[in-house]
Amino acid sequence: MAVFTLADFIFGAATIRQITAVDHRTNQTHRKAMTSGGGVIQQVSGKDAGEVTQITSGDLAALLALNAGSFISAGSLATATTITVALKARANGGAFAAGSNHDAITGAAAFLVPTLIEATQDGDFATCQTDLHWLSSDGLTKAADDATGQALGGQAFNAEFALGPVYINSSLIAGVQSFRVTPGLEIVKPPLGSGAVWPTRAMIKSIMPTLEITVNDFAAVAGSVGDWTAMTSANAYLRRRADSGVYSSSSDNIRFTFAAGLADVGSVSVSNNDDGTGTITLHGKTLTTSTAVAIP
Protein backbone atom coordinates (compact mmCIF):
# COMPACT_ATOMS: atom_id res chain seq x y z
CA MET A 1 0.00 0.00 0.00
CA ALA A 2 1.47 3.34 -1.10
CA VAL A 3 0.31 6.31 0.97
CA PHE A 4 1.71 9.61 -0.25
CA THR A 5 1.81 13.32 0.50
CA LEU A 6 3.40 16.47 -0.96
CA ALA A 7 6.97 17.20 -1.98
CA ASP A 8 8.81 19.94 -3.90
CA PHE A 9 7.78 20.76 -7.47
CA ILE A 10 10.49 20.59 -10.17
CA PHE A 11 9.89 22.90 -13.12
CA GLY A 12 12.90 22.59 -15.37
CA ALA A 13 15.81 24.35 -13.70
CA ALA A 14 13.60 25.78 -10.93
CA THR A 15 12.56 24.06 -7.72
CA ILE A 16 9.38 25.37 -6.13
CA ARG A 17 9.17 24.54 -2.43
CA GLN A 18 6.55 24.79 0.34
CA ILE A 19 3.84 23.13 -1.75
CA THR A 20 0.55 23.22 0.15
CA ALA A 21 -1.87 21.64 -2.33
CA VAL A 22 -1.88 19.70 -5.61
CA ASP A 23 -4.93 18.83 -7.71
CA HIS A 24 -4.26 16.99 -10.98
CA ARG A 25 -7.07 16.68 -13.54
CA THR A 26 -6.85 14.66 -16.78
CA ASN A 27 -9.95 16.30 -18.33
CA GLN A 28 -10.60 13.20 -20.41
CA THR A 29 -13.58 12.78 -22.70
CA HIS A 30 -14.78 9.52 -24.21
CA ARG A 31 -16.48 8.22 -27.32
CA LYS A 32 -19.17 5.60 -26.63
CA ALA A 33 -20.35 3.88 -29.81
CA MET A 34 -23.44 1.76 -30.47
CA THR A 35 -24.82 -0.42 -33.25
CA SER A 36 -27.32 0.92 -35.77
CA GLY A 37 -30.27 2.16 -33.76
CA GLY A 38 -28.88 0.41 -30.71
CA GLY A 39 -29.16 1.52 -27.12
CA VAL A 40 -26.32 -0.50 -25.61
CA ILE A 41 -22.69 0.65 -25.75
CA GLN A 42 -20.53 -1.54 -27.97
CA GLN A 43 -17.22 0.32 -27.89
CA VAL A 44 -15.63 2.86 -25.56
CA SER A 45 -12.69 4.92 -26.87
CA GLY A 46 -10.61 7.79 -25.60
CA LYS A 47 -11.51 10.98 -27.45
CA ASP A 48 -9.34 13.77 -26.06
CA ALA A 49 -7.74 15.02 -22.86
CA GLY A 50 -5.83 17.99 -21.52
CA GLU A 51 -4.06 17.50 -18.22
CA VAL A 52 -3.92 20.48 -15.89
CA THR A 53 -2.33 20.36 -12.43
CA GLN A 54 -3.30 23.04 -9.93
CA ILE A 55 -0.39 23.70 -7.57
CA THR A 56 -0.47 25.99 -4.53
CA SER A 57 2.73 27.10 -2.85
CA GLY A 58 4.04 29.48 -0.21
CA ASP A 59 7.34 29.84 -2.08
CA LEU A 60 6.31 33.12 -3.70
CA ALA A 61 9.78 34.52 -4.30
CA ALA A 62 10.78 31.50 -6.40
CA LEU A 63 7.55 31.51 -8.38
CA LEU A 64 7.54 35.23 -9.11
CA ALA A 65 11.17 35.04 -10.26
CA LEU A 66 10.27 32.65 -13.09
CA ASN A 67 10.56 33.86 -16.68
CA ALA A 68 13.08 36.53 -15.69
CA GLY A 69 10.62 38.07 -13.24
CA SER A 70 7.71 38.36 -15.67
CA PHE A 71 5.83 35.29 -14.40
CA ILE A 72 2.95 37.35 -12.98
CA SER A 73 1.98 38.67 -16.43
CA ALA A 74 3.43 36.11 -18.85
CA GLY A 75 3.58 32.74 -17.11
CA SER A 76 6.51 30.43 -17.84
CA LEU A 77 6.92 27.84 -20.61
CA ALA A 78 9.19 24.84 -20.13
CA THR A 79 9.95 22.44 -22.99
CA ALA A 80 12.32 19.50 -23.50
CA THR A 81 13.08 19.42 -19.79
CA THR A 82 12.11 17.64 -16.58
CA ILE A 83 8.86 18.65 -14.91
CA THR A 84 7.97 16.68 -11.80
CA VAL A 85 5.09 17.00 -9.39
CA ALA A 86 6.58 14.79 -6.69
CA LEU A 87 4.47 12.67 -4.33
CA LYS A 88 6.36 11.69 -1.19
CA ALA A 89 5.64 8.16 0.08
CA ARG A 90 5.03 7.54 3.77
CA ALA A 91 6.83 4.72 5.55
CA ASN A 92 5.12 2.16 7.75
CA GLY A 93 6.40 2.64 11.29
CA GLY A 94 8.25 5.80 10.32
CA ALA A 95 7.87 9.13 8.57
CA PHE A 96 8.84 8.88 4.88
CA ALA A 97 10.36 6.22 2.66
CA ALA A 98 14.06 6.38 1.85
CA GLY A 99 15.69 6.03 -1.56
CA SER A 100 13.87 5.61 -4.88
CA ASN A 101 10.50 4.68 -3.42
CA HIS A 102 8.44 7.75 -4.19
CA ASP A 103 5.87 8.57 -6.87
CA ALA A 104 5.36 11.50 -9.24
CA ILE A 105 3.41 13.01 -12.09
CA THR A 106 5.97 13.90 -14.68
CA GLY A 107 6.43 15.19 -18.22
CA ALA A 108 8.75 17.16 -20.48
CA ALA A 109 6.73 20.24 -21.48
CA ALA A 110 4.18 22.49 -19.79
CA PHE A 111 2.99 26.08 -19.48
CA LEU A 112 2.80 27.31 -15.88
CA VAL A 113 0.60 30.35 -15.13
CA PRO A 114 -0.35 32.12 -11.88
CA THR A 115 -4.06 32.26 -11.07
CA LEU A 116 -4.37 33.70 -7.55
CA ILE A 117 -2.19 35.20 -4.84
CA GLU A 118 -3.67 35.78 -1.39
CA ALA A 119 -2.51 37.21 1.92
CA THR A 120 -4.58 37.92 5.04
CA GLN A 121 -3.90 39.62 8.35
CA ASP A 122 -4.77 36.51 10.35
CA GLY A 123 -3.29 34.00 7.89
CA ASP A 124 -0.03 32.21 8.57
CA PHE A 125 1.49 32.99 5.17
CA ALA A 126 0.70 34.20 1.67
CA THR A 127 0.07 31.63 -1.07
CA CYS A 128 0.24 31.54 -4.84
CA GLN A 129 -2.05 29.28 -6.82
CA THR A 130 -0.90 28.20 -10.28
CA ASP A 131 -2.15 26.08 -13.19
CA LEU A 132 0.29 23.76 -14.93
CA HIS A 133 -0.93 23.07 -18.48
CA TRP A 134 0.83 19.90 -19.70
CA LEU A 135 1.77 19.82 -23.41
CA SER A 136 2.25 16.80 -25.65
CA SER A 137 5.20 16.54 -28.02
CA ASP A 138 3.05 15.47 -30.99
CA GLY A 139 -0.58 15.35 -29.90
CA LEU A 140 -0.57 11.54 -29.68
CA THR A 141 1.97 11.09 -26.88
CA LYS A 142 0.61 11.51 -23.37
CA ALA A 143 1.70 14.87 -21.97
CA ALA A 144 1.89 13.88 -18.29
CA ASP A 145 2.34 10.40 -16.89
CA ASP A 146 2.57 8.78 -13.49
CA ALA A 147 5.89 7.39 -12.35
CA THR A 148 6.95 5.15 -9.48
CA GLY A 149 10.34 4.33 -8.03
CA GLN A 150 11.31 7.99 -7.89
CA ALA A 151 14.04 9.55 -5.75
CA LEU A 152 13.43 12.92 -4.13
CA GLY A 153 15.80 15.83 -4.32
CA GLY A 154 16.85 17.48 -1.09
CA GLN A 155 13.80 19.07 0.52
CA ALA A 156 14.51 22.58 1.78
CA PHE A 157 12.75 25.70 3.02
CA ASN A 158 13.03 29.00 1.17
CA ALA A 159 10.92 31.79 2.67
CA GLU A 160 7.40 32.68 3.74
CA PHE A 161 5.65 36.00 3.30
CA ALA A 162 2.89 37.77 5.20
CA LEU A 163 0.55 40.68 4.56
CA GLY A 164 2.19 44.08 4.17
CA PRO A 165 1.01 47.65 3.51
CA VAL A 166 -0.86 48.91 0.47
CA TYR A 167 -0.42 52.33 -1.14
CA ILE A 168 -2.82 53.80 -3.69
CA ASN A 169 -1.83 57.05 -5.43
CA SER A 170 1.07 57.30 -2.93
CA SER A 171 -1.31 57.23 0.08
CA LEU A 172 -1.08 54.49 2.70
CA ILE A 173 -4.38 52.60 3.01
CA ALA A 174 -5.33 52.11 6.65
CA GLY A 175 -6.80 48.94 8.11
CA VAL A 176 -5.89 46.51 5.33
CA GLN A 177 -7.08 43.03 6.35
CA SER A 178 -6.26 41.16 3.17
CA PHE A 179 -5.48 41.48 -0.48
CA ARG A 180 -6.03 39.17 -3.40
CA VAL A 181 -4.10 39.40 -6.66
CA THR A 182 -5.78 37.91 -9.72
CA PRO A 183 -3.26 37.98 -12.59
CA GLY A 184 -6.09 37.41 -15.08
CA LEU A 185 -4.25 35.32 -17.70
CA GLU A 186 -6.81 33.60 -19.93
CA ILE A 187 -5.26 30.51 -21.50
CA VAL A 188 -6.42 29.00 -24.79
CA LYS A 189 -5.29 25.87 -26.57
CA PRO A 190 -5.59 25.58 -30.37
CA PRO A 191 -8.16 23.06 -31.64
CA LEU A 192 -6.71 19.60 -32.06
CA GLY A 193 -6.13 18.32 -35.58
CA SER A 194 -4.99 15.25 -37.52
CA GLY A 195 -6.47 12.94 -34.91
CA ALA A 196 -4.50 14.44 -32.01
CA VAL A 197 -5.62 13.63 -28.49
CA TRP A 198 -3.52 15.91 -26.29
CA PRO A 199 -2.74 19.64 -26.79
CA THR A 200 0.71 20.61 -27.99
CA ARG A 201 0.46 24.36 -27.40
CA ALA A 202 -1.07 26.77 -24.89
CA MET A 203 -1.30 30.53 -25.42
CA ILE A 204 -2.35 33.64 -23.53
CA LYS A 205 -5.55 35.06 -25.01
CA SER A 206 -5.88 38.08 -22.72
CA ILE A 207 -4.45 39.53 -19.51
CA MET A 208 -6.85 41.36 -17.18
CA PRO A 209 -5.26 41.73 -13.73
CA THR A 210 -7.05 42.97 -10.62
CA LEU A 211 -6.02 43.59 -7.02
CA GLU A 212 -8.77 43.33 -4.40
CA ILE A 213 -8.12 44.92 -1.00
CA THR A 214 -10.29 44.44 2.09
CA VAL A 215 -10.16 47.10 4.81
CA ASN A 216 -11.87 47.53 8.18
CA ASP A 217 -11.26 51.27 8.48
CA PHE A 218 -14.13 53.17 6.88
CA ALA A 219 -11.90 56.21 6.50
CA ALA A 220 -10.02 54.24 3.84
CA VAL A 221 -13.11 54.19 1.60
CA ALA A 222 -15.04 57.24 2.80
CA GLY A 223 -15.98 59.53 -0.06
CA SER A 224 -15.25 56.94 -2.73
CA VAL A 225 -17.98 54.30 -2.35
CA GLY A 226 -19.34 53.58 -5.82
CA ASP A 227 -16.92 55.99 -7.47
CA TRP A 228 -14.48 55.26 -10.26
CA THR A 229 -11.29 56.86 -9.04
CA ALA A 230 -8.28 57.36 -11.28
CA MET A 231 -5.33 55.26 -10.12
CA THR A 232 -1.95 56.68 -11.05
CA SER A 233 0.02 54.20 -8.93
CA ALA A 234 -0.62 51.31 -6.59
CA ASN A 235 1.81 49.20 -4.59
CA ALA A 236 0.90 46.20 -2.42
CA TYR A 237 3.61 44.55 -0.31
CA LEU A 238 4.26 41.17 1.22
CA ARG A 239 6.58 41.06 4.23
CA ARG A 240 9.21 38.32 4.35
CA ARG A 241 9.07 36.40 7.62
CA ALA A 242 12.32 36.06 9.56
CA ASP A 243 13.64 32.98 11.32
CA SER A 244 14.08 33.64 15.05
CA GLY A 245 12.37 36.98 14.55
CA VAL A 246 9.24 38.49 13.02
CA TYR A 247 9.99 40.14 9.68
CA SER A 248 13.09 40.64 7.58
CA SER A 249 14.71 44.08 7.76
CA SER A 250 16.42 43.65 4.39
CA SER A 251 15.33 44.47 0.86
CA ASP A 252 13.97 40.99 0.20
CA ASN A 253 10.25 41.65 0.39
CA ILE A 254 7.72 41.38 -2.45
CA ARG A 255 5.85 44.20 -4.21
CA PHE A 256 2.96 44.13 -6.68
CA THR A 257 2.63 47.29 -8.78
CA PHE A 258 0.04 48.91 -11.02
CA ALA A 259 1.15 52.06 -12.84
CA ALA A 260 -2.31 53.15 -13.97
CA GLY A 261 -5.98 52.20 -13.98
CA LEU A 262 -9.11 52.65 -11.90
CA ALA A 263 -9.85 52.12 -8.20
CA ASP A 264 -13.40 51.05 -7.38
CA VAL A 265 -14.93 50.80 -3.91
CA GLY A 266 -17.59 48.29 -4.85
CA SER A 267 -18.93 47.08 -1.49
CA VAL A 268 -19.24 47.81 2.21
CA SER A 269 -20.46 44.92 4.40
CA VAL A 270 -21.50 44.74 8.07
CA SER A 271 -23.20 41.89 9.95
CA ASN A 272 -24.80 42.16 13.41
CA ASN A 273 -22.24 43.58 15.83
CA ASP A 274 -19.20 42.38 13.87
CA ASP A 275 -16.69 44.78 12.38
CA GLY A 276 -17.60 46.07 8.95
CA THR A 277 -15.37 45.80 5.90
CA GLY A 278 -14.97 47.67 2.66
CA THR A 279 -13.58 46.25 -0.57
CA ILE A 280 -11.40 48.25 -2.95
CA THR A 281 -10.76 46.67 -6.35
CA LEU A 282 -7.93 48.00 -8.47
CA HIS A 283 -8.40 47.49 -12.21
CA GLY A 284 -4.92 48.01 -13.57
CA LYS A 285 -3.41 47.85 -17.03
CA THR A 286 -0.15 46.00 -16.44
CA LEU A 287 0.80 44.19 -13.24
CA THR A 288 4.47 43.90 -12.34
CA THR A 289 6.33 42.40 -9.39
CA SER A 290 9.61 42.74 -7.57
CA THR A 291 11.03 40.24 -5.10
CA ALA A 292 13.81 42.46 -3.75
CA VAL A 293 12.31 45.60 -2.21
CA ALA A 294 12.26 47.28 1.19
CA ILE A 295 8.99 47.92 3.00
CA PRO A 296 8.39 51.71 3.03
ZIFENSUL-V601846 format. One line per field, one symbol per residue. psi: psi as a letter, one per 20 degrees, with the letter a starting at -180 (. if undefined). burial: I if it has 24 or more other C-alpha atoms within 12 Angstrom, else O. Layout:
# ZIFENSUL-V601846
psi = ???
burial = ???
This chain:
# ZIFENSUL-V601846
psi = popraqrqponciqppalpiqpopphlqqqpoqrrojrjpphppqpgrrnppppppqjmhgggiiqlkjjhhiiapppqlapponqoppqppjbfqqrbmkrrqpqaipqopqqhppqpqgiqhqqqppqpooqpqhjiippgpqqqrkqqqrpprpeqqqrparpppljpppqkphrqppohkoppqpqqqrkjqhqqiqpqpgronqqopppqjohhhipijpjqoppoiqpppqpppqqpkbfqqjrmkrqpppphqbqponiqppppckrqrqqppppnrgpprqpjmqqp.
burial = OOOOIIIIIIIIOIIIIIIIIIOIOIOOOOOOOOOOOOOOOOOOOOOIIIIIIIIIIIIIIIIIIIOOIIIIIIIIIIIOOIIIIIIIIOOOOOOOIOOOIIIIIIIIIIIIIIIIIIIIIOOOIIIIIIIIIIIIOOIOOIIIIOOOOIIIOOOOOOIIIIIIIIIIOOOOIIIIIIIIIIIIIOIOOOOOOOOIIIIIIIIIOOIIIIIIIIIIOIOIIOOOOOOOIOIOIIIIIIIIIOOOOOIIOOOIIIIIIIIIIIIIIIIIOOOOOOOOIIIIIIIIIIIIIIIIIOIO
